[in-house]
Amino acid sequence: MYTIGRLAKKYHLSRSTLLYYDSIGLLRPSSRTDGSYRVYSEEDARRLEQICTYRAAGVRLAEIGRVLDSSENELVSVLEQRLEELNDDIERLRQQQHLIIGLLKNSELFERMGVMSKETWVSLLLASGFSEQDMHRWHVEFEHLSPEKHLRFLKFLCVPEEEIRIIRSWAGAQVGVMQSLDKT
């Protein structure tokens, strides 16, 4: 059994956090003492541990409550949604990195910051022996096998939208040609 102070200390939280969790119905104490002090059980502590884990993953409190009180399917759905949010955030942050490096007009920062750019990617392919034709074929295969991942990769490299449209247009056209040749 835990008092609110002991439970808060165990999970490195403030008392007010646990009081808030109680007020929103996320973590209610199992019982109260004669003096009306909150008492938490081992099961309550396990629930709080799950809450802390999901919070560390950035899951919102309302979603945590839904997950804890529902099926495994709900957990999968909430975590997949969170992963998509993180991917969007990472993409937005990478674009900001590229923009700032461009504003600073210092391409050496790409290397120093560990940022992959279109230029770095192309130079890696060239250093690996890829010709222009090989790179075109690479785009066509990527577009054919996974159009959405191809798009995300081009965005990851911060290729301008117009250039992405052009690359995907001719790569898609080549995929169409390949598919029609396969049918004959």
C-alpha positions as CSV (number, residue, x, y, z in Angstrom):
1,M,0.0,0.0,0.0
2,Y,1.2,3.5,-0.9
3,T,0.4,6.9,0.4
4,I,0.1,9.6,-2.3
5,G,3.6,10.9,-1.3
6,R,5.3,7.5,-1.5
7,L,3.7,6.7,-4.8
8,A,4.6,10.1,-6.3
9,K,8.2,9.7,-5.1
10,K,8.4,6.1,-6.5
11,Y,7.5,7.4,-10.0
12,H,9.3,10.8,-9.7
13,L,6.0,12.7,-9.9
14,S,4.6,15.5,-7.9
15,R,1.7,15.0,-5.5
16,S,-0.3,17.5,-7.6
17,T,0.1,15.3,-10.6
18,L,-1.4,12.4,-8.8
19,L,-4.2,14.6,-7.5
20,Y,-4.8,15.8,-11.1
21,Y,-4.9,12.1,-12.3
22,D,-7.5,11.4,-9.6
23,S,-9.6,14.5,-10.6
24,I,-9.8,13.3,-14.2
25,G,-10.5,9.7,-13.3
26,L,-7.2,8.4,-14.7
27,L,-5.8,7.0,-11.4
28,R,-8.1,6.8,-8.4
29,P,-6.9,5.5,-5.1
30,S,-8.1,2.0,-4.1
31,S,-9.2,3.3,-0.7
32,R,-9.0,6.0,1.9
33,T,-7.9,6.0,5.5
34,D,-10.1,7.0,8.4
35,G,-8.6,10.4,8.1
36,S,-9.6,10.5,4.4
37,Y,-6.1,10.1,3.1
38,R,-5.7,8.4,-0.3
39,V,-4.2,4.9,-0.2
40,Y,-3.0,3.2,-3.4
41,S,-2.6,-0.5,-4.0
42,E,0.0,-2.5,-6.0
43,E,-2.5,-2.6,-8.8
44,D,-2.8,1.2,-8.7
45,A,1.0,1.4,-8.8
46,R,1.1,-0.9,-11.9
47,R,-1.5,1.3,-13.5
48,L,0.5,4.4,-12.7
49,E,3.6,2.7,-14.2
50,Q,1.6,2.2,-17.5
51,I,0.5,5.8,-17.4
52,C,4.1,7.0,-17.0
53,T,5.2,4.7,-19.9
54,Y,2.5,6.0,-22.2
55,R,3.3,9.6,-21.2
56,A,6.9,9.1,-21.9
57,A,5.8,8.0,-25.4
58,G,3.9,11.3,-25.7
59,V,0.4,9.8,-25.5
60,R,-2.2,12.3,-24.3
61,L,-3.9,11.7,-21.0
62,A,-7.3,11.3,-22.5
63,E,-6.0,8.6,-24.8
64,I,-4.2,6.9,-22.0
65,G,-7.4,6.7,-20.0
66,R,-9.2,5.2,-23.1
67,V,-6.3,2.7,-23.6
68,L,-6.2,1.5,-20.0
69,D,-9.9,1.0,-19.9
70,S,-10.3,-0.8,-23.3
71,S,-8.9,-3.6,-25.5
72,E,-5.5,-4.2,-26.9
73,N,-6.8,-3.0,-30.3
74,E,-7.3,0.5,-28.8
75,L,-3.7,0.5,-27.6
76,V,-2.4,-0.5,-31.0
77,S,-4.6,2.2,-32.7
78,V,-3.4,5.0,-30.2
79,L,0.3,4.0,-30.5
80,E,0.1,3.9,-34.3
81,Q,-1.5,7.3,-34.4
82,R,1.2,8.6,-32.0
83,L,3.9,7.2,-34.3
84,E,2.3,9.0,-37.3
85,E,2.4,12.2,-35.3
86,L,6.0,11.7,-34.5
87,N,6.9,11.0,-38.1
88,D,5.1,14.3,-39.1
89,D,7.0,16.2,-36.4
90,I,10.3,14.7,-37.5
91,E,9.6,15.6,-41.1
92,R,8.7,19.2,-40.1
93,L,11.8,19.5,-37.9
94,R,14.0,18.2,-40.7
95,Q,12.6,20.8,-43.0
96,Q,13.3,23.5,-40.5
97,Q,16.9,22.1,-40.2
98,H,17.4,22.4,-43.9
99,L,15.8,25.8,-44.0
100,I,18.1,27.1,-41.2
101,I,21.2,25.6,-42.8
102,G,20.2,27.2,-46.1
103,L,19.6,30.6,-44.4
104,L,23.1,30.3,-42.8
105,K,24.5,29.5,-46.3
106,N,26.9,26.9,-44.8
107,S,26.6,23.5,-46.4
108,E,29.2,22.1,-44.0
109,L,26.5,22.2,-41.4
110,F,24.7,19.3,-43.1
111,E,27.7,17.2,-42.2
112,R,28.2,18.6,-38.8
113,M,24.5,18.2,-37.8
114,G,24.3,14.7,-39.3
115,V,21.6,15.8,-41.7
116,M,21.1,13.9,-44.9
117,S,20.5,16.2,-47.9
118,K,19.8,15.5,-51.5
119,E,23.3,16.5,-52.4
120,T,24.8,14.1,-49.8
121,W,22.6,11.3,-50.9
122,V,23.5,11.8,-54.6
123,S,27.2,11.9,-53.8
124,L,26.9,8.7,-51.8
125,L,25.2,7.0,-54.8
126,L,27.8,8.3,-57.2
127,A,30.6,7.2,-54.8
128,S,29.0,3.7,-54.8
129,G,29.3,3.5,-58.6
130,F,25.7,4.6,-59.5
131,S,25.3,6.2,-62.9
132,E,22.6,8.7,-63.7
133,Q,20.7,5.9,-65.3
134,D,21.1,3.7,-62.2
135,M,19.7,6.5,-60.0
136,H,16.7,6.9,-62.4
137,R,16.2,3.1,-62.2
138,W,16.4,3.4,-58.4
139,H,13.6,6.0,-58.3
140,V,11.5,3.9,-60.6
141,E,11.8,0.8,-58.5
142,F,11.2,2.7,-55.3
143,E,8.1,4.3,-56.8
144,H,6.9,0.9,-58.0
145,L,7.5,-0.9,-54.7
146,S,6.4,1.7,-52.3
147,P,5.1,5.0,-53.6
148,E,4.3,6.5,-50.1
149,K,7.8,5.6,-48.8
150,H,9.4,7.0,-51.9
151,L,7.5,10.3,-51.3
152,R,8.5,10.3,-47.6
153,F,12.1,9.7,-48.5
154,L,12.2,12.5,-50.9
155,K,10.6,14.8,-48.3
156,F,13.2,13.5,-45.8
157,L,15.9,14.8,-48.1
158,C,14.1,18.1,-48.3
159,V,13.7,17.9,-52.1
160,P,11.6,20.8,-53.2
161,E,7.9,20.0,-53.8
162,E,8.1,20.8,-57.5
163,E,11.1,18.5,-58.0
164,I,9.4,15.7,-56.0
165,R,6.4,16.1,-58.4
166,I,8.6,15.8,-61.4
167,I,10.6,12.8,-60.1
168,R,7.4,10.9,-59.1
169,S,5.8,11.8,-62.4
170,W,8.5,10.3,-64.6
171,A,9.2,7.5,-62.2
172,G,5.4,6.7,-62.2
173,A,5.3,6.8,-66.0
174,Q,8.2,4.3,-66.1
175,V,6.4,2.1,-63.7
176,G,3.4,2.2,-66.0
177,V,5.6,1.2,-69.0
178,M,7.1,-1.7,-67.0
179,Q,3.6,-2.9,-66.0
180,S,2.3,-2.8,-69.5
181,L,5.4,-4.7,-70.7
182,D,4.8,-7.3,-68.1
183,K,1.2,-7.9,-69.4
184,T,2.4,-8.6,-72.9
